[in-house]
Amino acid sequence: MRGATIARALSEDQFAALVDALAADPKRRGDLISLLREDHPHYAERGAAAIVRMRGWVLLAVARGEVPENALIFILEELDTGVDPYLVAAAARALRSYPHPTAALAPFVMRALGNIRYRDEPVSFANYGEYAISATHTSAVGELLATLRWLGPRARGILPELEPLRAPNGGLSRKLRLDVDRALQAIRVPAPADEPATASCCGTPPNGARSMSSWPSDSRRGAKQTESITLQDHKGELITFKEYFHGQPSIVVFFYTRCDNPLKCSLTVTKLARVQKLLEERGLVDRIRTAAITYDPAFDLPQRLRVYGQDRGVRMDAGHRMLRVIEENENEVLRRHFELGVNFVGSLVNRHRIEVYILDAEGRIALCLERLSWDEEQVVTRTIEMLKEKECGSGRQA
């Protein structure tokens, strides 16, 4: 693992210097954006607090220039599911460097306000790893409100959610309530004649905000080496990847029980339970399989998987399983196959993204949604397409 060795040899100060150098060179913007990937070798064997400092500095570096489309999804991801004030504040500031403000961005900012307002704390962006001091500090809520001012009338659709934050019991300090008033004033100004304000901010998101990628049937991601991987389920029963995932379409999510972000793993598994209920309502619960696979198989033993699933209403039977990979080398194969956005310090996850996959009846990856919160109805609809594809294929063979 040469990349991981290099990453461990790089101090945080050296990492910050690398980020600054990349940000200063327009030809290396792609290398800067690549540092936002959770599986980047520079994050291997780092503690969670170090990851926050490092990723926050990258987001701030991205904001020094015009934010490109391929960086937008990382920024929106942090607003969508972030719970660390430093990272949320950095993402809010970075969004203001995006050159195409639209109404579709406002819900992300508003969700971030709802998620972070009771966790807010002073942060400083003056230097890498600097503690907040009175002369330089900002906060996540302050940066988010500044971003709403930047959006102006494009954020009109979130007015009903923003206005209650003016109240003394809205969870904000007097100073921040004044910032809410400023944001409201900016949002209520008339839109320019050539850009009418959007009454709703639920329109089509920018290209950079879309988290779905799919493969046509002739180019889907499949790998022979995954077929023999041995999986253990919530009851301790063993089954190979091929035995479980071949023959029927499947919906697969990844999680781990030690995750401390309620907007990631816990919510992902809860949403999987909702998917199962939708399948049941449509009479498809026995024709489409589901699986929740842990990133942390050494810790997430069968009983722990079972309890975690039960607490979130997950259906667990022969066609719907909580799973772990037994052998570490096979776990590496699985991570490479799915190109999972996860990194570790020892065996403990230090950062991961949200990811859900739809597999076709041959166990190949047909579609993935990553980073942003996903819609259960959409996932079920797309999986039904895989089921119809299988049935059409069976008809042609007959």
N, C-alpha and C positions, 0 to 999 in steps of 0.2 A: 504494500500500500504506500507507494512512494509519495503520492499527494498528501496523505495524512501525515507522513513523517515531516514533510516540508511545513505543513500547517502547524504542527506542534512546535517546530523550531521558530516560528514567527511570533514575536511578542505582540501584545496589543498595540504598543506604540508603533511597531513596525507595520502592523496591519493598517493603522490609521494613516501612516505615511504613504503606504501603497494606495489606499483609497484616495488620498489627496492628489497623488500623482496621476491616477487614472482620471479623476475628475478634471484635471487641468489639461488633459490631452484629448481633444475632440475625436481623434482617431481610435481612442481606446474606450469609448463609451460602452461598447458591447461588453468589454471585460468588466467594467464597473457594474453593469446590470446583472451580469452572471453571478456576482457576489451576493445577490439577493436570493439565490437558490439555497434552500435548506440543506441540500446534500453536498454543497460545495466543500472540498477538502479543508478549507481554512476554518471550518466550524467543527471539525472532528476533535473530540476530546476536550471541548471547552465547556465550562460551567454555564448554566442558564443566564446568570447575570452578565457574564462576558459576552454571550450571544446577543443580549439586549443592547449592550454598548456598541458592539461591532455593527450590527444590522442598522441601528439607529444612525450611526455615522455614515453608513452607505446611503441611506435614504436622504440624509441632509446633503451629501455630495451630489446625488442625482438632482436635487433641487437647485443646485448652483447654476445649472443650465436649463434648457427647455426639456421638460420630461417627455421622453419618447413613448410611443404607443406600447412598446413591449415592456416598459417599466410600470405602466399604469396599474396593471392587475396586482402587482406586489403592494402598491400603495393602498389600493382599495381593499385588499385582503386584510391589511393591518387595521383599517377602519372598520371592517366588517366583523372581525373576530378578535381584535387585539384587546388585551386587558392590562398591558403595561403602560403607564402614563408616558414614559420617555418615547417608546416606539409609536404610540398613537399621536403624540405631539409632533414627532418627526414626520410621520405620514401626512398629517394635516398640513404642515408647512410645505412638504414636497408637492402635494396636490395643487397648491397655488402656482406652481411652475408649469403645470400642464397647459398647453396653449389653446385648448378647445373646451372651455368650461361649458357644461350643458346641465339641463335640469336633471338628467339621469344620475348625476354625481351627488346631488343633495341628499338622497336617502342614506347613502353610505356615511356622510358626515353626521346626519341625525342619529343613525344607529350608534355610531361611535360615541356621541354625546350621552346617549342613554346607557351605554355600557360602562363608560369611564367616569361619570360625574361623581360617583360616590367613592371612587378610587383615586381621584385626582391628587396630584402633588406638584410642587415646584420642580422644574427641570431647567437645565442650562445647555445651550448649544454653542457657547462661545469657544470651547475647546473640547477635545476628545476626553470623555470620562469625567468632565468637570461637574462638581456639585453645584446646585443652584445657590446663588447668592443674590442679595437684594438688587444689585445693579444690573444683573444680566438675566434673571430668571423669567421663565414663562411657565405655562402649564398646558396640559393636554386640552382642557376645556377652553382655555384662552385661545389656543391655536385653532381649535375647531370653530369657535365663534368667528375668528378672523377669516377662516375659510368660507363660512357662510356669508360674511360681508363681501368677500371676493366674488362669490356666485351671484350675489345681488338678486334681482328679480327672477333669475333662473331657479331660485330656491323657493319660489312662492308656494309650491305644493306642500312644503313641510311647516308652513306657518302654524297650523293647528297644534302641532307637536312642540314647536318652539315657544309659543306664547306662554304656556303654563310655567316655563322656567323663570319667568319674571317674578313669580310669587315668592315671598320670604320662605315658604316651606318647599321650594322647588329643588333644594339640595345644593344651591350655589351661594357663594359669598356675595356681599353687597357689591363689591367691585365687579365680579363676574356678571351680576345681574345688570349692571350698567353696560357691560359688553353685549349682553343679550339685547338690550334696547338699541344699541348701535347696529347690531345685526338685523333686527327687525326693521329699522329705518332703511337700511340698505336694500333689503328684500322688497320693501313696499314702494320703492321709487318706480316710476313708469319705465317700462322696458324701452330701449331704443326702437325707433320706427321700423328699422330693418331687421329687428330681432324681437318679435313679440314674446312676452313672458309666457311660459308654459303653465297652464293651470294645474297640471299634474306632473309630478316628477317620476312617473313610472313608465316612461317611454323606453325606446330601444337604447341600451347602453352603448357607449363608444366601443369600437373594435377592441381596444386594449382592455376593456372590462369584461370581456366574454371569457368564460372559463371552460368551455366545452371543446373537445377535440374528438374527432371520430375518424374511422378508417373504413373505406369501402371493402367489400367482402374479399376482393382479390389482393388486398394489401394489409390485412389485419395482423396485429402483433400476436404471434404464437411462438412457442418455443418447446421443442421436444424435451429439453432438460427439465422443464417444470412438471412434466407428466408423472414422473416417478417420485416427486416430493411427497414425503409422508406427513400428513396433517393429523393432529389430535383434536378432537372436539370437546365440547363442554361436559360430556359424560365420560371422557377418557378413551373413547373409541377411536381407532386408527383408520384412516382412509387416505388413498393417494389423491393427488391433485386431479389426475385423469378420471379416477372413479367418481369423484364428486362433481367436477365441472364439465365433463363431456356428456352429451346427450340432451341437455336442456339449457336454455339461456339462464344466466345468473346475474345477480346484482351483488357486488362485492364492495365492502367498505373496510377501511383500516383505522385502528384505534389502539389505545393501551389504557389499562385501568388506572395507572398512576398519573394520568394527565390532570394537571391542575387548572386547565382552562375550560370552564363549563361550556364555552361556545364552540369547542372543537370536539373532543372525543365523546363526551357525555351526550352532547346534542346530536352528534352523528349517529350514535347507536340508538338514541330515542327516535330519530327520523327513520332509521331502518325499521324500527317497530311499526311506524306509521305506514311505511311502504308495504310491509307484510299485511297490514289491515286492508290497504287498497287492493292488494292482490286477492285477498280473501273475498272482498266485496265483488270483485269481477270474476270470481270462480277460477282464479289462476294460481292459487296458492300451492297447488300440487304440480303445476306445469312450469313454474319459474322458481328457481332456487335463490336463496340469499345466503350470504356469509359475511361475518365480521371477523377479520383476521388481525391479531394483535401484532404490533411492532415489537413487543416486549415478551417473547415467549418464555424466557427463563423465569420471569416473575409471574406471568399470567398463566398459572396452572389451571387445569379443568374446573376445579371448584370455584376459583376466583372468576373465571370466565362466566360460569353459570350464574353466580350471584349477581355479577355486574349486568348481565343480560336480563335476569329476572327483575332487578330493580328498575329497569327502563322499559319493561313491557315487551321484551323481545320474544317472539315465538321460537322455540327450540325443539326441533324434531329431525327426522332423517333428511328432510329437504331444506332445513333452515338451521344453520349451525354457527356457533362461536368457535373459532379455530385458532390453533397455534402450530407453528412449525417446530419439530422436535430437534432436528440437527442444525447447528449453527451454519455449517457450510451450505445446507439447503435453504436456510433463511436468507443467506446472501444471494443465492440464485433467484429466489422469489423477489427480493428487493430490486435486483437488476432487471428482472423481467417486467415488473410493473413500473420501473423507474420512479420508485417511491421518493417523495420529498421529505426525507427524514435524516437526522444525524444523531450522534450518540456521544456521551462521555462514559466510557466503560460500556456497560450494557444498558445504561439509562438514557432514554430519549432526552435530548437537550433542545430540540426544535423539530416541528413537523408541520405539514400543511394539512388541510382538509382534502380528502380524495375519495371518490367513488367511481367504480368501474362497472361497465356492463360487458359481460362476456357472451359471445354467441354460443350456439349449441356444440361447437367444437372446442370450447374453452379458450378461444382467441379473444383478445381485447378488441371490442368493437367500438367502444366509446368511453371516454373518461371526462369527469368534471372535477376540477381541482381548485383549491384556494378559496373560492367564494362559497357562501352558503348555497346549497342546492335545493331544488324544488322536488318534493316527493312525487307529485303528479307527473312532472316532466320525465323523471327517471322511469316510472312505471310505463308511461306511454312509449318511450324509446325502447324499453325492454320488450314490450308487446310487439314492436316491429321486428325484433330478433326472433320472436316466437313465430310470427307469420312467415318470416324468411325461412325458418326451419321447416315449417309445414309445406311451403311452396316447393322447397327443395325435395322433400319427401315425395310430393306429388309428381314431380318431374321424374324422379327415379322410378316410381311405380309405372 
